[in-house]
Amino acid sequence: MNSGKAKTRRSAAKRFKATAGGYKRKSANRSHILTKMTTKRKRHLRGVSGVDAADVKAVKRMLADK
């Protein structure tokens, strides 16, 4: 029996974006309680990075990509 269309996990859709070379993600620890964190640490947490190769399969499944 067919289970129908695969649904995207909305939480994952907000955290990961597909790119030509894989998936990109933002750094953790950048949402709140930033006053106690040094400026240098906050600066290094800026920007995006790629999803690790070990996690690509799980992210792909959560985003229901073919």
N, C-alpha and C positions, 0 to 999 in steps of 0.2 A: 504494500500500500504506500502511495506517495504521501510524504509528510507536508508537501506544499513548498512554498518559497522559503528560503532561508532568511531569517530576520537579522538585521544589524543590531548589535548591542549598542544602545544609545550612549552608554557611559564610555565605551571604547571609541565611538565616532567623535566624541568631544575631545578625546585625548590624543588620537593618532590621525595623521593625514597621509594618504598614499602619494608617493613620488615615483619618478621614473626608475629610481634605483632601490626602492624599498618603501619604508615608512619613516616618517619623522615624528619626533616627540619633543615636548618641552621638559626642562629640568624640574625636579621636585623641590619642595621647600621654598616656594616663591609666592605663596598665597597670603599669608598673614603672619603676625608676630615677627615683623622684620626689623623692629627697632633694636633688638638685642644683637642682630647679626651685623658683622662688619661690612663696610662698603665694598671691600675687595671680594668678600664671599658672595655678596649679592650680584656684583658685576660678573663674576665667573659663572653664575647660575643663569645668566641671560642667554637668549638665543635658543636655537634648537639643535638637536643631535639625532642621529639615526637610531632606529630600534636594533638591538643586538641580534645577531644571526640566530641565536638560540631561541629567541622569542618571536621571530617572524611568523612561524607557523601558527602560533596561538593568536597573534594579532590578526592575521589573515582570516582565521576562522571566526573571530569575533566581529569582524567587519563584513563577513559574508561575501568576500571577494572570490571570484573564480580563479 
